[in-house]
Amino acid sequence: MSDRLKDKTCIITGGGAGLGEATAFLFAEQGAQVVVMDQCAEDAKRVTDQIQADGGSAVAVIADVTKEPDVERTVSAALELGGSIDVLVNNAAVGGAGYNYTVTDLPDEVWYRCMEVNMRGPTLCMKHVIPVMKQQAKGSIVNVGSISSVVGLPTQGIYAATKGAILQLTRQVAIDFTRYGIRVNCILPGGMDTPMMRRELSDPKSQETAEKEKAMMPMPRYAEPREVAYAIVFLASDEASYITGASLAVDGGFTAQ
């Protein structure tokens, strides 16, 4: 165990699976007290139980980032756990096969759901966490964007729109709140070897898109979630004390092309 996040209280949305799970485990290894926020009670409990079994400090909060009372309840749980909120990781998002449409065939319900989770969710979390960070005069927020924040990919119209928006929102919130000691940054992952990605690859439509993307990668493989989580740890930690409003691609060189 290292101490890069020692005694910091951290909220990770979507912390029960994939990148969120890897981040929760790595944060705990780095000394953080972790609030695992997830809609799935089973996943949140599994991650929390494992952190505690490994000697770490964690609490599970079963909550939906799109529901303001759930976000408020998560903030309260974090304050009860550690007395502060030092880090917020806005990781929860939707995407994949069910959201792969062009603008001409995009169903309204898909548009609304993607906007609700991918944009309103992080906005609500920042709305309720930032006042706590302002009072502390310190804090770090890491938003999870995507390579789709900065490049176009086939049939990812609405997903790319939300991820582009989260990148710009990161910059705006950084400008608005840096003077209060709050840093706000964004990571841009490429494809990751997560359970969601493996489910996606069983869908012919998604498999075709994924294989095209993989063929374009300078590093011709998907990232392990932990590889991306290390970038989140860096931006969350005091090592990144002079970094705000920035984006960091963790994509095997994809967006360098």
C-alpha positions in Angstrom: 0.0 0.0 0.0 1.2 3.5 -0.9 0.1 6.8 0.6 -0.5 8.9 -2.5 -4.2 9.3 -1.4 -3.6 8.7 2.4 -6.6 9.7 4.5 -8.4 11.3 1.5 -12.1 10.6 1.2 -13.1 9.8 -2.4 -16.4 9.3 -4.1 -16.3 7.0 -7.2 -19.5 6.9 -9.2 -20.1 3.7 -11.1 -17.6 2.2 -8.6 -19.0 -1.4 -8.7 -17.7 -2.6 -12.1 -15.2 -2.0 -14.9 -13.1 1.2 -14.6 -14.9 2.3 -11.5 -14.1 -1.0 -9.7 -10.4 -0.8 -10.7 -10.3 2.8 -9.5 -11.9 1.9 -6.2 -9.4 -0.9 -5.5 -6.4 1.2 -6.5 -7.6 4.2 -4.5 -7.9 2.0 -1.4 -4.4 0.6 -2.0 -3.2 4.2 -2.1 -4.7 4.9 1.3 -8.0 6.5 0.4 -11.3 6.1 2.1 -13.6 5.1 -0.7 -17.3 5.7 -1.3 -18.4 3.1 -3.9 -21.5 4.7 -5.5 -23.3 2.3 -7.8 -26.9 1.5 -8.9 -26.1 -2.3 -8.5 -26.2 -3.2 -4.8 -24.4 -6.6 -5.5 -21.5 -4.9 -7.3 -21.1 -2.1 -4.8 -21.2 -4.5 -1.9 -18.7 -6.9 -3.6 -16.2 -4.1 -4.2 -16.6 -2.6 -0.7 -16.3 -6.0 1.0 -13.1 -6.8 -0.9 -11.6 -3.4 0.1 -12.4 -4.0 3.7 -11.1 -7.6 3.6 -7.8 -6.2 2.3 -7.6 -3.8 5.3 -9.0 -0.7 3.5 -11.8 1.7 4.4 -14.9 1.8 2.1 -18.6 2.2 2.2 -21.2 1.2 -0.5 -23.9 3.7 -1.5 -26.6 2.3 -3.7 -27.5 5.3 -5.7 -28.4 6.7 -9.2 -26.3 9.7 -10.4 -29.4 11.1 -12.2 -31.4 11.4 -9.0 -30.5 14.4 -6.9 -31.6 12.9 -3.5 -29.3 10.0 -4.2 -26.4 12.3 -4.9 -27.1 14.2 -1.7 -27.2 10.9 0.2 -23.9 9.9 -1.3 -22.3 13.2 -0.2 -23.7 12.7 3.3 -22.2 9.2 3.4 -18.8 10.5 2.3 -18.8 13.1 5.1 -19.8 10.5 7.6 -17.0 8.2 6.5 -14.2 10.7 6.5 -15.4 14.2 7.4 -14.4 15.6 4.1 -14.7 15.0 0.3 -11.2 15.2 -1.2 -11.8 13.6 -4.5 -14.8 13.0 -6.8 -14.4 10.6 -9.8 -17.3 11.0 -12.2 -17.1 7.6 -13.9 -20.7 6.4 -14.2 -21.9 6.5 -17.8 -23.9 4.6 -20.4 -22.8 3.7 -23.9 -22.2 0.7 -26.2 -24.4 -1.2 -28.5 -27.7 0.2 -27.2 -26.5 3.7 -27.9 -24.8 3.2 -31.3 -27.0 5.3 -33.7 -26.5 8.0 -36.3 -28.5 11.2 -35.8 -31.0 10.0 -38.5 -32.0 6.9 -36.6 -31.5 8.0 -33.0 -34.6 7.1 -30.8 -35.7 9.9 -28.4 -35.4 7.6 -25.4 -31.8 6.8 -26.2 -30.9 10.5 -26.6 -32.5 11.3 -23.2 -31.0 8.4 -21.3 -27.5 9.2 -22.6 -27.8 12.8 -21.8 -29.3 12.1 -18.4 -26.5 9.7 -17.2 -23.5 11.0 -19.1 -24.1 14.8 -18.6 -26.7 15.4 -15.9 -25.1 12.8 -13.6 -21.7 14.4 -13.4 -23.2 17.8 -13.2 -25.4 16.9 -10.2 -22.4 15.3 -8.5 -20.3 18.4 -9.0 -23.2 20.6 -7.9 -23.3 18.9 -4.5 -19.6 18.1 -4.0 -18.1 21.5 -4.9 -19.7 23.4 -2.0 -18.1 20.9 0.4 -14.7 21.4 -1.4 -15.1 25.2 -1.4 -15.6 25.1 2.4 -12.4 22.9 2.7 -10.6 25.2 0.2 -9.3 22.1 -1.6 -10.4 19.2 -3.7 -9.9 17.3 -6.9 -12.5 16.2 -9.5 -11.6 13.7 -12.2 -14.2 13.4 -15.0 -14.1 10.4 -17.2 -14.4 11.3 -20.9 -13.4 9.2 -23.8 -11.5 9.2 -27.0 -14.9 10.1 -28.4 -14.6 13.4 -26.6 -12.1 14.5 -29.3 -12.5 12.2 -32.3 -15.5 10.9 -34.3 -16.2 7.2 -34.4 -18.8 5.3 -36.4 -22.4 5.4 -35.0 -21.4 7.1 -31.7 -23.2 10.4 -32.3 -25.0 10.9 -29.0 -22.3 9.1 -26.9 -19.6 11.3 -28.5 -21.7 14.4 -28.0 -22.0 13.7 -24.2 -18.3 12.9 -23.9 -17.3 16.0 -25.8 -19.6 18.0 -23.5 -18.0 16.5 -20.4 -14.6 17.6 -21.6 -15.7 21.1 -22.2 -17.6 21.1 -18.8 -14.4 20.1 -17.2 -12.6 23.1 -18.5 -15.4 25.4 -17.5 -15.7 24.1 -14.0 -12.0 24.3 -13.6 -12.0 28.0 -14.6 -14.9 28.7 -12.3 -13.6 27.0 -9.2 -9.8 26.8 -9.3 -9.5 30.0 -7.1 -11.2 28.0 -4.4 -8.5 25.4 -4.4 -10.5 22.9 -6.5 -8.8 21.2 -9.4 -10.9 19.6 -12.2 -9.5 17.4 -14.9 -10.6 14.8 -17.4 -9.2 11.5 -18.6 -9.9 10.2 -22.1 -9.7 6.4 -22.1 -9.8 4.3 -25.3 -11.2 0.8 -25.4 -10.8 -1.2 -22.1 -11.1 -4.9 -21.3 -14.1 -4.6 -19.1 -17.1 -6.9 -18.6 -19.2 -4.3 -20.6 -16.7 -4.4 -23.4 -16.8 -8.2 -23.4 -20.6 -8.2 -23.6 -20.3 -5.6 -26.4 -18.1 -7.9 -28.4 -20.8 -10.5 -28.4 -23.0 -8.1 -30.4 -22.3 -8.2 -34.1 -22.9 -4.5 -34.6 -20.6 -3.5 -31.8 -18.0 -6.1 -32.7 -17.6 -4.7 -36.1 -17.1 -1.1 -34.7 -14.7 -2.4 -32.0 -12.6 -4.4 -34.5 -12.3 -1.3 -36.7 -11.1 0.8 -33.7 -8.7 -1.9 -32.6 -7.1 -2.0 -36.1 -6.4 1.7 -35.8 -4.6 1.4 -32.4 -0.9 2.0 -32.3 -0.9 -0.4 -29.3 -3.2 -3.1 -30.8 -4.9 -4.1 -27.6 -7.5 -2.8 -25.2 -6.3 -1.3 -21.9 -6.6 -3.1 -18.6 -8.9 -0.9 -16.4 -6.1 -0.6 -13.8 -3.9 1.0 -16.4 -6.5 3.8 -16.8 -7.1 3.9 -13.0 -3.4 4.9 -12.4 -4.0 8.0 -14.5 -7.0 8.9 -12.3 -4.9 8.4 -9.2 -2.3 10.8 -10.5 -4.8 13.5 -11.3 -6.6 13.0 -8.0 -3.3 13.2 -6.0 -1.3 16.1 -4.8 1.3 15.2 -7.4 -1.0 16.9 -9.9 -1.2 20.1 -7.7 -0.6 22.4 -10.7 -2.8 20.7 -13.2 -6.4 21.8 -13.7 -8.7 22.1 -16.7 -6.6 19.5 -18.5 -7.3 16.3 -20.4 -5.2 13.2 -20.4 -5.6 10.6 -23.1 -5.0 7.0 -21.9 -5.6 5.4 -25.2 -2.5 3.6 -26.4 -1.8 6.4 -28.8 -5.1 6.3 -30.6 -5.7 10.1 -30.6 -2.1 10.9 -31.4 -2.8 9.8 -35.0 
